[in-house]
Amino acid sequence: MSNFSIAELSAAEISKLVTSKEVTAREVAEQAISRIDAHEKDIHAFNQITPDMALAAADALDEKIAGGATAVELGPLAGAPVAFKDNMNLVGTNTTCSSKMLESYQSTYTCTAVQHLLDANTLPLGKLNMDEFAFGSSTENSAFGPTKNPWNTDCVPGGSSGGSAAAVAAGMVCATLGSDTGGSIRQPGAFTGTVACKPTYGRVSRYGCVAFASSLDQIGPFTKTVEDNALILNAICGKDDMDATSVEREPEDFTAHLGDDITGMKIALPTDMLETQGLDPEIKASIYEAAEKLAAAGAEIGEISLPHAKYGLSAYYVVGPAEASSNLARFDGIRYGHRVEDAEDVLDLYMRSRAEGFGPETIRRIMIGTYALSAGYYDAYYGKAQKVRTVIKQDFDDAFKDFDIILTPTTPTTSFKFGSKTTDPYAMYLSDVFTVAVNLAGNVGLSIPVGCAKADNMPIGLQLIGDHFQEQKVFHVAHALEDIYKFHSVPANLK
Amino acid sequence: MAKDRLTEVLERYEAVIGLEIHTEITATNTKMFCGCPVEFGGEPNSRVCPVCMGMPGALPVPNKAAIEWTVLAGLATECKIAPWSQFHRKNYFYPDMPKDYQISQYDLPFCADGRVVIDVDEDGVEERLDRETADNVTITDDGYAAEIGITRIHLEEDTAKMIHIGGAEGRIAGAKKSLVDFNRAGTPLMELVTEPDLRTPEEARRFAQKLRLIWLALGVSDCSMEEGSMRVDANISLRNHGDTELGTKTELKNINSFKSLHDGLAYEIVRQAAILDEGGRIIQETRHYDVTSKVTSALRSKEEAHDYRYFPEPDMVPFQFDEAFVARIRERLPELPDARKARFIREYGLPTFDAKVLTSDHEMVEFYEEAVAAAGVKNAKAVSNMVLNDLSAYLNTSGLGVLETKVSPQHIAELVGLIDDGTISSKQAKEVFTFMTESGDMPAAIVEQKGMKQVSDAGAIESVVEKLMVQFPDKVAEYQGGKKGLIGFFVGQVMREMQGQANPQVVNQVLADKLDNA
C-alpha cells in the first residue's frame, strides 16, 4: 500500500498500518522525509532533520515485525513519525535551543521523554525550531529564522514550540514533543489547529529538556487527534529517577474514556477571564458556542470566577525570568557552547561569549530575572510573585471542588502576522494571558482546535484545564469536542 | 610569631573568632546530586556525568544518604533538626561551578542551634583572660572547658578543582591558562558555622580538632585536611575587653592544617592590634595565611560586590523531617569522644590524663579499644601505659601512623597478658616490644623463640640467692649491719645469674627473706 498519507492519518492509524504489515515502517519514514523535503523551505519547522536516524529506527522496527513481534508488543505508536523540540537532548543530534550559544552543541545524553518515544518504536525525524531557549510566542526569536504557520505562511505558528506545532500541522510528522512554561505548547497548538497538551507539573520527566523555568516547565505532545495525544502522554509520562520533581503515580491509560458519554461532566466557564481586554470577539463567541454544544451532549455548564488569574502574567514574568536567569548561567563558554576566541580574562570571556551567544529576548529575560532576584528586590518581586502563585493555585483548587473542567480560550487572538508584535514585547507577552495561570498552579491544560475564525481563516483553539493529574478527564472532554467539531489539523493545501 | 606578643595583645584586646568548617561527606559513595563516585584523585574529569558537568537539561537529584549523614552530624553536635528545610541556589559565575550556581542552603538549613564543648589545657589556658567569669566557660583540673555555639550545619555541593597556570600564587588573576577538574564537583559538602564564641587561636584550634574527632567517630568523612576533605575558614575581629559590639572582621581562607589555623589567627590578631593601636581601621577582607612566610595577605577578589541572588532550588521539593525520621537517625549515633573519655575514666579506671590523650586521636582510641577488648578490662590501664608509652614513643621515632606499624592491638593485648600472668617481666616486655615492631611476630612467639620466659619459681631463685650469699659474705654482713640498700646489689646479681629472666618481685621477696633471716 502506498496511497497512505501521513498528513491524513493519525499516529495510531499509521501504527496500525505498520504493525498489520500493510505498509512498512521504512515506507512511512521515506514519506515523512519526502514531505519534510517538500515543505520545509516554506515552513522551516526543523533545525535538524535526521533521515538516517528515522530510517534506522524504521528498519529496526520492520525487522521486529518480520521476526513476529505483535502489535501489542510493539505498542500503539510503533512506526509513527515524530520529532522533538530542539531543547530536548537526543544523542546523535545537536541540541541548539535555536540559539547561537548552542549552535554546535552535541547532545551527550538523551532526554527521558524522548527516550520513551524511541522505546515506543516511533521514527525520529529530527529537531524542531523554537524561540531561543523557549523565550517567545512566535518563533521569531529563533537564531535560525522563524517557522511559518502552515495555515498561512505570512503568520506566526506561535511559540515557543512553533516548530513542533508547524511540523504536525504541515503533515510532516504525526506527533511532536514541545515544552510549555507559560503556554509554549498550547498557544502554538491553538495557532496551528493542533491538539496540544501541557500535562500536570511532575507528570512527565523534565530530564534532558533544557530548562527555562524549572518550576513551570513541562514537556507535552502535539498531535492531530486527541487519541494520539493521549497515547503519546501514555508513553512519556511517569516517575523518573533523574528528575526529583517527577511524580510517582498509579499507572493509568489516558485513552480510557475517549468516546465515553460526557453526561454529568461538570464544566466551568470563568466569566471574569472571558472579559479580558483584547479577547477576540470571535474567540469569545466560540467559547459560549462550545459550552452550548457540550451541554447538548450532556455536560453540566456552570460559571466560576478566577479572581487572581489576571495577576498571572505579572507573576509569570517575574518567576519565569528569575529561574531562567539562573538556569541559563551555565551557558558561559567554559565547558561547551559559544566562546569568544580572544578573551582577555575569565570575566571578559563570560561577558562577551554571552553577549554574542544570546539573542535580545534571552538577554532581556536574563536581565529581568537577575534584577528580580537581586538583594533588596527579592521580596518585592520573586517573593511577591510566589505569593500570587499560591492564591492563583487556590482559585483553581476551589473551582475543582465543584467542577471537572474549566473551559477558556487558549489565546486572546488567532495567529498574527510576522513582525506585528516584535517591537512590543508586552503585546507579545499578552499571548499567554490565558495559559500562564495553569503553569503557575501546576494544572493540566490542553488546547483543542474548534474551527477557523471567519475574519482571518486561522484556527481557534480552546483550552481545557483540569485539576492536578486529571488528564483523563481533560482527554475525555477534548475527545467529545473533537467529535463535535471534526477539525482537521492539516490545511487542505498541504494534504 | 612570638608567643608573648600574642599574650600581650590579648591582654589589651578581646579577639572574637568564628569558624566556618567545610567537610566533604566521604561516607557516601556517590556525589550530592548524581550517581558519580566520590573519591580523591584519579584521572582528571573521569568521574563526571551530564549532571555534575552542568550539561544543558541535566537535573539534580538529592542524595538521601548525604542528607542523613548531615542530620547525624547535627545530632552529634546537639543541633536542632529542622522539620522543614530546603535547598537554595547560590548564583555566581566561576569556572569551578559547572552550573554557575551552587546548590546550597540559605535560610532553611537541615541543622541549627547546636553546641560543642572544647577543653583547653597547658599553654593555651592563660590566653583566655575571662576564663573565671565567662558564662560559657568552666574551670577544670588542668585548664578550662568552653561551650561553643553552632549556628548551623547545612549541606551543599563541592566545586570543581582548578589549576591556574601562569598566575600569581596559583590564582586565576593573570593566569595564562586555567584547567578545571570536575571529579570533585558535586561532592556532598557539609558546612558548619560556629557562633563567634571563640576567643583565642588555641580555642579555634581545639574546636577544629574536636570537630574532626566527632566527624571521625561518626564516620561521616575521612576529614583529611591535606586532601581538602576538611577545610577551615576563620573570621576574626578585635574589640576592647568589655565591649559588646563586634569589631570589623577579616576572614582567613584556605587554611590547610590545625597549626596554620592557630598561627594564622595569632598573626592576624597581632596585625589587627597594630593597626588599631595606631588609630587605624581594619578593612573587611578575605586574607590568605602563607605557611612559608608565616604572614597573612589580602586576597584580591571582588567578593564584597557579590550578590548571590539566593532563591529556593526549583528542581527539588522541600524536605520535611518528622520525629520518627530524626529518631531513626539518632539511633545511628555512636559513642562520641567526650562520652568515651568519661567511660574510660569510669569503667577502665584510667587517669584523666590517659583518657584525654587516648581520646584525642581517632585512630589511637580505636586501636586502644580493640587492644582492651582483647586484653580484658582488668588490663585497661596496662594497655593504656603500653600504648601511650612504648607505642607512642615508637610512633614518634619511626614517624609511622598507628595503623602503619606491624604492631596490632592483638600484639599489645598479648604482650600485656604475658606481663600480667608473670610470664615475662616489664623489662623483658620492652625487649619483646622492640622485636615485635621489627618482625611483626606475636609476643608469645618471640618469648618462646628467644627463651625469655621469666622464672617465678621461688625454689630456683632461692638456690641462686644461697649461692650468692656464700660468694659475697662481706656484703651480707654489711647488709645485716644496716646497709639495706645493698639489696639492689643482690637483685642485680640474681638477674645476672639468671640472664634477667627472674621475676623481680619474687627475687625481692626471696632476698629480703634470706638476708634478713640469715
Chai-1 contact restraints between the chains, C-beta under 6 A:
chainA,res_idxA,chainB,res_idxB,connection_type,confidence,min_distance_angstrom,max_distance_angstrom,comment,restraint_id
A,N89,B,G57,contact,1.0,0.0,6.0,A-B,restraint_1
A,T108,B,P50,contact,1.0,0.0,6.0,A-B,restraint_2
A,T108,B,M55,contact,1.0,0.0,6.0,A-B,restraint_3
A,Y109,B,P50,contact,1.0,0.0,6.0,A-B,restraint_4
A,Y207,B,L59,contact,1.0,0.0,6.0,A-B,restraint_5
A,G208,B,G57,contact,1.0,0.0,6.0,A-B,restraint_6
A,C209,B,G57,contact,1.0,0.0,6.0,A-B,restraint_7
A,V210,B,P56,contact,1.0,0.0,6.0,A-B,restraint_8
A,V210,B,G57,contact,1.0,0.0,6.0,A-B,restraint_9
A,S214,B,P314,contact,1.0,0.0,6.0,A-B,restraint_10
A,S214,B,D315,contact,1.0,0.0,6.0,A-B,restraint_11
A,S215,B,P314,contact,1.0,0.0,6.0,A-B,restraint_12
A,D243,B,L59,contact,1.0,0.0,6.0,A-B,restraint_13
A,A244,B,V61,contact,1.0,0.0,6.0,A-B,restraint_14
A,A244,B,M316,contact,1.0,0.0,6.0,A-B,restraint_15
A,E323,B,P314,contact,1.0,0.0,6.0,A-B,restraint_16
A,S326,B,R89,contact,1.0,0.0,6.0,A-B,restraint_17
A,S326,B,N91,contact,1.0,0.0,6.0,A-B,restraint_18
A,S326,B,Y101,contact,1.0,0.0,6.0,A-B,restraint_19
A,A329,B,D100,contact,1.0,0.0,6.0,A-B,restraint_20
A,A329,B,Y101,contact,1.0,0.0,6.0,A-B,restraint_21
A,R330,B,G54,contact,1.0,0.0,6.0,A-B,restraint_22
A,R330,B,K99,contact,1.0,0.0,6.0,A-B,restraint_23
A,R330,B,D100,contact,1.0,0.0,6.0,A-B,restraint_24
A,D332,B,D100,contact,1.0,0.0,6.0,A-B,restraint_25
A,I334,B,P95,contact,1.0,0.0,6.0,A-B,restraint_26
A,Y350,B,F93,contact,1.0,0.0,6.0,A-B,restraint_27
A,L373,B,R309,contact,1.0,0.0,6.0,A-B,restraint_28
A,L373,B,F311,contact,1.0,0.0,6.0,A-B,restraint_29
A,S374,B,D307,contact,1.0,0.0,6.0,A-B,restraint_30
A,A375,B,D307,contact,1.0,0.0,6.0,A-B,restraint_31
A,Y382,B,F311,contact,1.0,0.0,6.0,A-B,restraint_32
